[in-house]
């Protein structure tokens, strides 16, 4: 154990967490502390993982002197350990490990995926292909912020239901006491009543035992009823608290996490529920049985009690060594299952492409590999659990034989009465299975602790900052000035971007794919934080505006509209309250969309989504338009949100946008210059800056770039010798 404490290895939750886990391991090695969640932010870990530059930056922020380097094995031997090495596993998987010790014969590494591993020089060189390392030297002020423990968090939920908890524990004590009294009556029956041939007392003893067993059964039933209610209440609160936190996390969190990983954490609540139910229904009672049995055993037969007590350290040693291995394997199994779920989500989301291109055999093959890996880890875990159970059963069998043999000897030597021996055997027969169950419960609790820790780590992710208190009020325009923004480890999207979105006009933005148009819409909703520059609503910075008020007044219609399972009406309101249905109908009439919704069989009450009628892309976008306009936002951003509708509907929608823009601001983002040509002001976004701006008709004359784009998208067409050109 001291060996593991000397060389800490923080285990990764996912393959992308190896870098943060390695940094945290070295931080703990030098006496500091933090959490993987915090270091993920410092390393700017995303869905593709971390890079060496991110590890260096994170290490410096944690108080290290750090830099990346390359060299040979002999060079590495001269450096101060530990360091972080970049390795390649199975010739394809990039990974980070901690090098704790190195000499001419081999290397001791801390692998966030496996733990401490000794490798020969040849084995290490096989994976250390790029010869890249991060060298770290501790500074005087290392970061040390011990994150809160998950047990305190989960215990708060039990404290809220403490009346149920105390009643459950009380009934458990009563049931245990009643069970122990049976052994006392057995001893009296054999040592007193049978030798005296007192038939009346024998019958009376039977009645008492029957009464005790009946009372015990009733108490156990009532306790189980309370326990189920306690478990239900606690787990509902845990799940609600977790989801409430998830729904308030910044969008960047979801961009760096897989759906399967998040849903696996939600599913972990079921494992927590089962483990807690097992703990309170079995483990506590088993503990009481063991404690009470030993006390009673010392009163009945001290020699047998001492013999039993001597064997307990074997169980303690068994638990001690088994727990860590089980914990590691359970963590690996959970990670593998998260990969399986993520692949299922990815495959089902892309089922149309899979069927269209006849690639199902390839996806089936990949699924088999991923699922086989999960099953292999699950099988290893099962075998380990089976081995531990076998050893526990074997040890208990040896103990029973020893107690019976020793007890029989004491009876023959008149040191012990037969009834005392049989009562002692009865106590041991109850105690040993209880100890075995405690071994299993300990394993189950280890799995629950991992599940809770994985759950709790997401609770350590900071929620969206909502420091603004001002109301949203726009009389003039949104002004974007000198905006700079880029992705971590990626390209700079905006470099000194300047534009305005005025009230009373339709403003449009054109840019090639990947230039950040959709990101700009998300920045305006404060889903991302800008690096430099300012965004003002009139003369108020958007960070000073209340976040809910901001998003209520800056609505975005995206290209891909999410349709939830439910009615059209439910998909329009998406959880918002509609006090007056007639008002909603009137607004739909104002938009000129009565005919659109009336063609559905049940109108606004038609069920859509996976459980109902399937919609086309254009129909989804119309619903998205009404959804966005429901709160009458001051600013409406249409981000490719009408590109799937037909020409007639587009004409109607544009007329609606034109009318809406008289009292509000509208920003239209599109690749379609024919649509953008109808707007009041057009911005051309290229290379992170506004390349040209003005009225579309003026840009046709003044901007060569716009002229070229226009010629590409709107070429003249000749039919039967007659040239047809688009005329705005």
C-alpha positions in Angstrom: 0.0 0.0 0.0 2.8 2.4 0.8 4.2 1.7 -2.6 1.0 2.9 -4.2 0.9 6.0 -1.9 4.5 6.8 -2.9 3.7 6.7 -6.6 0.1 7.9 -6.9 -1.8 7.1 -10.1 -5.1 8.9 -10.7 -7.3 6.8 -12.8 -8.9 8.2 -15.9 -12.6 8.2 -16.4 -12.4 8.1 -20.1 -9.6 7.8 -22.7 -9.5 11.5 -23.2 -8.8 12.1 -19.5 -5.3 10.5 -19.5 -3.5 13.9 -19.8 -5.3 15.6 -16.9 -5.0 12.4 -14.8 -1.3 12.3 -15.4 -0.9 16.0 -14.4 -3.0 15.4 -11.2 -0.9 12.3 -10.3 2.3 14.3 -10.3 0.6 17.2 -8.4 -0.4 14.7 -5.7 3.2 13.2 -5.8 4.5 16.5 -4.7 1.8 17.1 -2.1 -0.6 19.2 -4.1 -4.2 18.4 -4.9 -7.0 19.2 -7.3 -9.6 17.4 -9.4 -9.6 15.9 -12.9 -12.5 18.3 -13.7 -10.5 21.4 -12.8 -7.4 20.1 -14.7 -9.5 19.3 -17.8 -10.3 22.9 -18.0 -6.7 24.0 -17.5 -5.5 21.6 -20.2 -8.4 22.6 -22.5 -9.2 18.9 -23.0 -11.9 18.3 -25.6 -13.5 15.3 -27.3 -10.1 14.5 -29.0 -8.2 14.6 -25.7 -5.2 16.7 -24.6 -2.0 17.8 -26.2 1.4 18.4 -24.7 1.1 22.2 -25.0 -2.1 22.0 -22.9 -0.4 19.8 -20.3 2.5 22.3 -20.1 0.1 25.3 -19.7 -1.9 23.5 -17.0 1.2 22.4 -15.1 2.4 26.0 -15.0 -0.9 27.2 -13.7 -0.7 24.6 -10.9 2.7 25.9 -9.8 5.2 23.8 -11.8 8.0 24.9 -14.0 7.2 22.8 -17.1 8.2 22.4 -20.6 8.0 19.9 -23.4 11.1 18.1 -24.8 12.2 15.3 -27.0 15.2 13.0 -26.5 16.5 9.5 -26.3 16.1 6.9 -23.5 19.6 7.7 -22.2 18.7 11.4 -22.0 15.5 10.6 -20.1 17.6 8.7 -17.5 19.5 11.9 -16.6 16.3 13.9 -16.0 14.5 14.3 -12.6 11.5 12.1 -12.3 8.6 12.0 -12.4 7.7 13.3 -15.9 4.9 12.8 -18.4 5.6 10.7 -21.5 3.6 10.7 -24.7 3.1 7.1 -25.8 1.2 5.2 -28.5 -0.7 2.1 -27.5 -1.5 -0.6 -30.0 0.1 1.4 -32.7 -2.9 3.8 -32.9 -4.0 5.2 -29.5 -2.2 8.3 -28.3 -1.8 8.2 -24.5 0.0 10.0 -21.6 1.7 8.1 -18.8 3.8 9.1 -15.8 7.4 8.0 -15.7 8.2 7.5 -12.0 11.5 5.6 -12.2 13.9 4.8 -15.0 17.2 3.0 -15.3 19.1 1.0 -17.8 16.9 -2.1 -17.3 13.4 -0.7 -17.3 10.8 1.9 -16.3 8.1 2.2 -13.6 5.2 4.0 -15.2 1.9 5.2 -13.8 -0.7 4.5 -16.5 -4.0 6.3 -15.9 -5.8 3.5 -17.6 -4.1 0.5 -15.7 -2.3 1.8 -12.6 1.4 1.2 -11.8 3.2 -0.9 -14.4 6.8 -2.1 -14.7 8.1 -2.2 -18.3 11.4 -3.3 -19.6 13.5 -0.9 -21.6 12.4 -2.6 -24.9 8.7 -2.6 -23.9 8.8 1.1 -23.1 10.7 2.1 -26.3 8.0 0.2 -28.3 5.3 2.6 -27.1 7.5 5.7 -26.6 7.7 6.2 -30.4 7.8 10.0 -30.6 10.3 10.4 -27.8 8.2 13.3 -26.4 8.0 14.2 -22.7 6.8 16.9 -20.4 9.3 17.7 -17.7 8.0 19.2 -14.4 9.8 20.9 -11.5 7.7 21.8 -8.5 7.5 25.5 -7.5 7.2 26.9 -4.0 3.4 27.3 -4.2 1.8 24.2 -5.7 -1.9 24.3 -6.2 -3.6 22.5 -3.3 -7.4 22.6 -3.2 -8.9 19.4 -1.9 -12.2 18.8 -3.8 -15.3 18.0 -1.7 -15.9 14.3 -1.1 -18.8 12.6 -2.8 -19.9 11.0 0.5 -20.8 14.3 2.0 -22.9 15.2 -1.0 -24.8 11.9 -0.9 -25.2 12.0 2.8 -27.1 15.3 2.6 -29.8 13.5 0.7 -30.1 10.9 3.5 -30.2 13.7 6.1 -33.3 15.1 4.4 -35.0 11.7 4.9 -33.5 11.0 8.4 -36.9 10.0 9.9 -37.2 7.1 7.4 -33.5 6.2 7.9 -33.8 6.0 11.7 -37.0 4.0 11.6 -35.3 1.5 9.2 -32.2 1.2 11.5 -34.4 0.7 14.6 -36.4 -2.1 12.9 -33.2 -3.7 11.8 -31.9 -3.8 15.4 -35.2 -5.3 16.6 -35.1 -8.0 13.8 -31.5 -8.9 14.7 -32.2 -9.1 18.4 -35.2 -11.4 17.8 -33.1 -13.6 15.6 -30.3 -13.9 18.2 -32.9 -14.9 20.9 -33.7 -18.0 18.9 -30.2 -19.4 19.7 -30.8 -18.8 23.4 -34.0 -20.9 23.3 -32.2 -23.6 21.4 -29.6 -23.8 24.1 -32.3 -24.0 26.8 -34.2 -26.6 24.9 -31.2 -29.0 24.6 -29.5 -28.4 27.9 -32.5 -28.0 30.2 -35.9 -29.0 28.9 -35.0 -32.2 27.0 -32.9 -33.7 29.8 -35.7 -32.8 32.3 -38.2 -34.4 29.9 -40.5 -31.4 30.6 -43.0 -31.7 27.7 -44.8 -28.5 28.7 -41.6 -26.4 28.6 -40.6 -28.0 25.3 -44.0 -27.0 23.7 -43.8 -23.6 25.3 -40.3 -23.1 23.9 -41.6 -24.0 20.4 -44.5 -21.5 20.8 -42.0 -18.8 21.9 -39.7 -19.6 19.0 -42.6 -19.5 16.5 -43.7 -16.2 18.0 -40.2 -14.8 17.7 -39.9 -15.9 14.1 -43.3 -14.4 13.2 -42.4 -11.2 14.9 -39.1 -11.1 13.2 -40.7 -11.7 9.8 -43.2 -8.9 10.4 -40.5 -6.5 11.5 -38.4 -7.4 8.5 -41.3 -6.8 6.1 -42.1 -3.4 7.7 -38.4 -2.5 7.6 -38.1 -3.5 3.9 -41.2 -1.3 3.2 -39.6 1.7 4.9 -36.3 0.9 3.1 -37.8 0.9 -0.4 -39.5 4.3 0.4 -36.2 5.7 1.7 -34.3 4.5 -1.4 -36.9 5.9 -3.7 -36.9 9.3 -2.1 -33.1 9.6 -2.0 -32.6 8.5 -5.6 -35.3 10.8 -7.0 -33.5 13.7 -5.2 -30.1 12.5 -6.4 -31.3 12.2 -10.0 -33.1 15.6 -9.9 -30.1 17.4 -8.4 -27.8 15.9 -11.0 -29.9 16.7 -14.0 -30.6 20.2 -12.6 -26.8 20.7 -12.6 -26.3 19.3 -16.0 -28.9 21.6 -17.6 -27.1 24.6 -16.2 -23.6 23.7 -17.6 -22.0 25.8 -20.3 -22.4 24.6 -23.9 -18.6 24.0 -24.0 -19.1 21.1 -21.6 -21.4 19.2 -24.0 -19.1 19.9 -26.9 -16.2 18.0 -25.1 -18.3 15.1 -23.9 -19.9 12.2 -25.6 -23.6 11.6 -25.2 -23.0 8.0 -24.2 -20.7 9.2 -21.4 -23.2 11.6 -20.0 -26.1 9.1 -20.2 -23.9 6.4 -18.6 -23.4 8.8 -15.6 -27.2 9.2 -15.4 -27.6 5.4 -15.5 -25.1 5.2 -12.7 -27.9 6.5 -10.4 -29.5 3.0 -10.8 -26.3 1.4 -9.6 -26.2 3.8 -6.7 -29.8 2.9 -5.8 -29.2 -0.8 -5.8 -26.0 -0.5 -3.8 -27.6 1.8 -1.2 -30.6 -0.5 -1.0 -28.3 -3.5 -0.5 -26.2 -1.6 2.1 -29.2 -0.6 4.3 -31.2 -3.8 3.8 -28.3 -6.3 4.2 -25.0 -4.9 5.3 -26.1 -3.0 8.4 -28.1 -6.0 9.5 -25.2 -8.3 8.8 -23.0 -6.1 10.9 -25.5 -6.2 13.7 -25.7 -10.0 13.4 -21.9 -10.3 13.6 -21.6 -8.0 16.5 -24.5 -9.4 18.5 -23.5 -13.0 17.7 -20.0 -12.4 19.1 -21.4 -10.9 22.3 -23.8 -13.8 22.8 -21.1 -16.3 21.8 -18.8 -15.1 24.5 -21.6 -15.6 27.0 -22.3 -19.1 25.7 -18.9 -20.5 24.9 -15.8 -18.4 25.3 -13.3 -20.9 23.8 -15.4 -21.1 20.6 -15.8 -17.3 20.6 -12.0 -16.8 20.7 -11.5 -19.4 18.0 -14.0 -17.5 15.7 -12.4 -14.2 16.6 -8.9 -15.3 15.5 -10.2 -16.1 12.1 -11.7 -12.7 11.4 -8.3 -11.1 10.3 -8.3 -13.5 7.4 -11.6 -12.0 6.2 -10.2 -8.5 6.8 -7.1 -9.3 4.7 -9.3 -10.8 2.0 -11.3 -7.6 1.8 -8.3 -5.4 1.9 -6.5 -7.0 -1.0 -9.7 -7.7 -3.0 -11.2 -4.3 -2.8 -8.5 -2.4 -4.9 -8.5 -5.0 -7.7 -12.3 -5.0 -7.8 -12.5 -1.2 -7.8 -10.1 -1.0 -10.8 -11.9 -3.6 -12.8 -15.3 -2.0 -12.1 -14.0 1.4 -13.3 -12.6 -0.2 -16.5 -16.0 -2.0 -17.1 -17.9 1.3 -16.6 -15.7 3.1 -19.1 -16.1 0.3 -21.6 -19.9 0.5 -21.2 -19.8 4.2 -21.8 -18.0 3.6 -25.1 -20.7 1.0 -26.1 -23.5 3.5 -25.4 -21.7 6.3 -27.2 -21.3 4.0 -30.3 -25.0 3.1 -30.2 -26.0 6.8 -30.1 -23.7 7.6 -32.9 -24.8 4.7 -35.1 -28.6 5.3 -34.5 -28.2 9.0 -35.2 -26.6 8.1 -38.6 -28.8 5.2 -39.5 -29.9 6.8 -42.8 -26.3 7.2 -44.0 -25.5 3.6 -42.9 -28.4 2.2 -44.9 -27.9 4.5 -47.9 -24.2 3.6 -48.3 -24.6 -0.1 -47.4 -22.0 0.2 -44.6 -23.9 -1.8 -41.9 -21.4 -4.7 -42.1 -18.6 -2.2 -41.1 -20.6 -0.7 -38.3 -21.6 -4.2 -37.0 -17.9 -5.2 -37.0 -16.9 -2.1 -35.1 -19.8 -2.7 -32.6 -18.6 -6.3 -32.1 -15.1 -5.2 -31.3 -16.3 -2.5 -28.8 -18.9 -4.8 -27.2 -16.4 -7.7 -27.0 -14.0 -5.4 -25.2 -16.8 -4.5 -22.7 -17.8 -8.1 -22.3 -14.1 -9.1 -21.8 -13.7 -6.6 -19.0 -17.1 -7.6 -17.5 -16.0 -11.3 -17.6 -12.7 -10.4 -15.9 -14.6 -8.6 -13.2 -17.0 -11.5 -12.8 -14.2 -14.0 -12.4 -12.5 -11.9 -9.8 -15.7 -11.6 -7.9 -16.2 -15.4 -8.2 -12.7 -16.0 -7.0 -13.1 -13.9 -3.9 -16.5 -15.5 -3.1 -14.9 -19.0 -3.5 -12.1 -18.1 -1.0 -14.6 -16.6 1.4 -16.8 -19.7 1.2 -13.8 -22.1 1.6 -12.6 -20.1 4.6 -16.0 -20.2 6.3 -16.3 -23.9 5.7 -12.9 -24.5 7.3 -14.0 -22.4 10.3 -17.3 -24.3 10.7 -15.4 -27.7 10.7 -12.9 -26.3 13.2 -15.6 -25.0 15.5 -17.6 -28.3 15.4 -14.4 -30.4 16.0 -13.2 -28.2 18.8 -16.7 -27.9 20.3 -17.2 -31.7 20.2 -13.9 -32.2 22.0 -15.0 -29.7 24.7 -18.4 -31.5 25.1 -16.7 -34.9 25.4 -14.4 -33.4 28.1 -17.4 -32.0 29.9 -16.1 -28.5 29.5 -19.0 -27.5 27.3 -22.7 -28.5 27.2 -24.2 -29.9 24.1 -26.8 -27.2 23.9 -24.1 -24.5 24.2 -22.2 -26.1 21.3 -25.4 -26.3 19.2 -26.3 -22.7 20.0 -22.8 -21.6 19.2 -23.0 -23.5 15.9 -26.3 -21.8 15.2 -24.7 -18.4 15.9 -21.7 -19.2 13.6 -24.1 -20.5 10.9 -25.7 -17.1 10.9 -22.5 -15.1 11.3 -20.4 -16.7 8.5 -22.9 -16.1 5.7 -23.3 -12.5 7.1 -19.5 -12.1 6.7 -19.6 -13.5 3.2 -22.4 -11.1 2.3 -20.4 -8.2 3.7 -17.6 -9.2 1.3 -20.1 -9.0 -1.6 -21.6 -5.8 -0.2 -18.2 -4.3 0.0 -17.6 -5.0 -3.6 -21.0 -3.6 -4.5 -20.3 -0.5 -2.5 -17.0 -0.1 -4.3 -18.9 -0.1 -7.6 -21.3 2.4 -6.1 -18.5 4.6 -4.9 -17.1 4.7 -8.4 -20.5 5.4 -9.9 -21.1 8.2 -7.3 -17.6 9.6 -7.9 -18.1 9.7 -11.7 -21.5 11.4 -11.0 -20.0 13.8 -8.5 -17.2 14.8 -10.9 -19.7 16.3 -13.2 -21.2 18.2 -10.3 -17.7 19.8 -9.9 -18.0 21.4 -13.3 -18.9 25.0 -12.8 -22.3 26.2 -14.0 -22.8 29.0 -16.5 -21.8 32.3 -15.0 -24.8 34.6 -14.6 -23.4 37.7 -13.0 -25.5 40.1 -15.0 -28.4 41.7 -13.2 -29.6 44.3 -15.8 -32.8 43.8 -17.8 -32.6 43.5 -21.6 -33.6 46.7 -23.4 -32.6 47.6 -26.9 -33.6 50.8 -28.6 -30.8 51.0 -31.2 -28.7 48.0 -32.0 -26.3 45.3 -30.9 -22.7 46.5 -31.6 -19.9 44.0 -32.0 -16.5 45.7 -31.6 -13.0 44.3 -32.1 -14.2 40.8 -31.3 -11.6 38.0 -31.1 -12.4 34.4 -30.5 -10.9 31.0 -31.2 -11.2 27.4 -30.2 -8.8 25.8 -27.7 -6.1 24.0 -29.8 -7.9 25.3 -32.9 -7.9 28.1 -35.4 -8.7 31.7 -34.6 -12.3 32.2 -35.8 -12.6 36.0 -35.3 -9.9 38.5 -35.4 -11.0 42.1 -34.9 -14.6 41.5 -36.0 -16.8 44.6 -36.2 -20.5 44.7 -37.1 -23.9 46.0 -35.9 -27.4 44.4 -35.8 -29.8 47.4 -35.8 -33.4 47.4 -34.7 -35.9 48.0 -37.6 -33.8 46.2 -40.3 -32.9 42.8 -41.5 -29.1 42.4 -41.3 -27.5 39.4 -43.1 -24.2 37.6 -42.7 -22.5 35.5 -45.4 -19.4 33.4 -44.9 -18.0 30.1 -46.0 -18.5 26.9 -44.0 -16.3 26.9 -40.9 -15.9 30.6 -40.6 -17.8 30.8 -37.3 -21.2 32.2 -38.3 -23.1 29.8 -36.1 -20.6 30.3 -33.3 -21.2 34.1 -33.5 -24.9 33.4 -32.9 -24.0 31.3 -29.8 -21.6 34.1 -28.6 -24.5 36.6 -28.8 -26.4 34.3 -26.5 -23.4 34.1 -24.1 -22.9 30.4 -24.6 -19.2 31.1 -25.2 -17.0 33.8 -23.6 -15.1 36.1 -25.9 -11.3 36.6 -25.5 -11.1 40.3 -26.5 -13.5 42.9 -27.7 -17.0 43.8 -26.7 -20.6 43.1 -27.5 -23.0 45.9 -26.5 -26.8 46.1 -26.4 -27.1 49.8 -27.1 -24.4 50.9 -24.5 -24.8 47.9 -22.1 -22.2 45.0 -22.2 -24.0 41.7 -22.7 -22.2 40.2 -19.7 -24.0 42.7 -17.4 -27.4 41.6 -18.7 -29.3 38.8 -16.8 -28.6 35.6 -18.7 -32.3 34.4 -18.8 -33.4 37.8 -20.0 -30.7 37.8 -22.7 -31.6 34.5 -24.1 -35.3 35.3 -24.0 -34.6 38.4 -26.1 -32.0 36.9 -28.5 -33.6 33.9 -30.1 -31.8 31.6 -32.6 -33.4 29.5 -35.3 -30.7 26.9 -36.2 -30.5 24.8 -39.3 -31.1 21.6 -37.5 -34.3 22.0 -35.4 -34.6 19.5 -32.5 -38.0 17.9 -32.4 -39.0 16.3 -29.1 -41.5 13.5 -28.7 -44.8 15.1 -28.2 -47.4 17.3 -30.0 -46.6 20.2 -32.3 -47.9 22.5 -29.6 -45.5 21.0 -27.0 -42.6 21.4 -29.5 -43.5 25.1 -30.0 -43.7 26.0 -26.3 -40.9 23.5 -25.2 -41.8 23.9 -21.5 -42.8 27.5 -21.5 -46.3 28.4 -20.2 -49.0 29.5 -22.6 -51.8 31.1 -20.7 -53.9 32.0 -23.7 -54.2 29.5 -26.6 -56.2 31.9 -28.6 -53.4 34.4 -28.4 -51.1 31.8 -29.8 -53.5 31.0 -32.6 -53.8 34.7 -33.4 -50.0 35.0 -33.6 -49.8 32.0 -36.0 -52.4 33.7 -38.1 -50.3 36.9 -38.1 -47.4 34.9 -39.4 -49.6 33.5 -42.2 -49.0 30.0 -41.1 -52.6 28.8 -40.5 -52.7 26.7 -43.6 -49.4 25.1 -42.7 -50.6 23.8 -39.4 -54.1 23.0 -40.5 -52.8 20.4 -43.0 -51.8 18.2 -40.0 -54.5 15.8 -39.0 -55.0 17.1 -35.5 -53.5 20.6 -36.0 -51.3 21.8 -33.2 -52.2 18.6 -31.2 -50.7 16.3 -33.8 -48.0 14.1 -32.2 -44.6 14.3 -33.9 -41.1 13.0 -33.3 -40.1 9.4 -32.9 -43.5 8.5 -31.4 -45.5 10.3 -34.0 -45.6 11.8 -37.5 -42.3 12.3 -39.1 -41.5 15.8 -40.4 -39.4 17.1 -43.3 -36.6 19.5 -42.8 -38.7 22.4 -43.9 -41.6 21.5 -41.6 -39.2 21.4 -38.7 -37.8 24.8 -39.6 -41.3 26.3 -39.6 -41.9 24.9 -36.1 -38.5 26.3 -35.1 -39.6 29.7 -36.4 -42.8 29.8 -34.4 -40.9 28.4 -31.4 -38.4 31.3 -31.6 -41.1 34.0 -32.1 -43.2 32.8 -29.2 -41.5 35.1 -26.6 -41.3 37.9 -29.2 -37.6 38.4 -28.8 -36.0 41.8 -29.5 -33.4 40.1 -31.7 -34.1 37.1 -34.0 -31.2 35.3 -35.5 -32.0 32.9 -38.4 -28.9 30.7 -38.7 -29.6 28.8 -42.0 -33.0 28.3 -40.4 -35.1 28.6 -43.6 -32.8 26.8 -46.1 -34.9 23.7 -46.2 -38.3 25.2 -47.0 -39.7 25.5 -50.5 -39.9 28.7 -52.5 -43.5 29.5 -51.8 -43.1 29.0 -48.0 -39.8 31.0 -48.2 -41.6 33.9 -49.7 -44.2 33.8 -46.9 -41.5 33.4 -44.2 -39.4 36.3 -45.5 -42.5 38.5 -45.5 -43.0 37.5 -41.9 -39.4 38.4 -41.1 -39.7 41.7 -42.9 -42.8 42.6 -40.9 -41.2 41.5 -37.6 -38.0 43.5 -38.3 -40.0 46.8 -38.2 -40.1 46.7 -34.4 -37.2 44.3 -33.8 -33.7 43.3 -35.0 -33.3 40.4 -37.4 -30.0 38.7 -38.4 -30.2 36.3 -41.3 -27.2 33.9 -41.7 -27.1 32.0 -44.9 -25.1 30.8 -47.9 -27.9 31.7 -50.2 -27.1 35.1 -51.7 -30.5 35.2 -53.4 -32.1 35.3 -49.9 -29.5 37.7 -48.5 -29.9 40.1 -51.4 -33.4 41.0 -50.0 -31.9 42.2 -46.7 -31.1 45.8 -45.7 -27.5 45.3 -44.9 -25.1 42.5 -45.8 -21.8 41.6 -44.1 -19.2 39.4 -45.8 -17.2 37.3 -43.3 -13.8 36.1 -44.4 -10.6 35.3 -42.5 -12.2 36.2 -39.2 -13.0 39.8 -40.3 -15.7 41.6 -42.2 -14.4 41.9 -45.7 -17.2 44.1 -47.0 -20.5 45.6 -45.8 -23.3 47.6 -47.3 -26.6 47.2 -49.1 -26.6 44.2 -51.4 -27.3 46.3 -54.5 -24.4 48.6 -53.6 -22.0 45.7 -52.9 -22.8 44.4 -56.4 -21.2 47.6 -57.7 -18.5 48.2 -55.1 -17.2 44.8 -54.0 -15.4 42.6 -56.5 -15.5 39.7 -54.0 -19.3 40.0 -53.7 -19.6 40.3 -57.5 -17.6 37.0 -57.9 -19.7 35.2 -55.4 -22.8 36.5 -57.1 -21.7 35.2 -60.5 -20.9 31.8 -59.0 -24.3 31.5 -57.3 -26.5 33.4 -59.7 -25.2 32.7 -63.2 -27.2 33.7 -66.2 -29.2 30.8 -67.7 -29.9 30.5 -71.5 -33.1 28.7 -72.5 -34.0 28.5 -76.3 -31.6 31.3 -77.0 -33.1 33.6 -74.3 -30.8 34.6 -71.5 -32.4 34.6 -68.0 -30.6 36.3 -65.2 -31.7 36.8 -61.6 -32.8 40.3 -61.0 -33.2 41.3 -57.4 
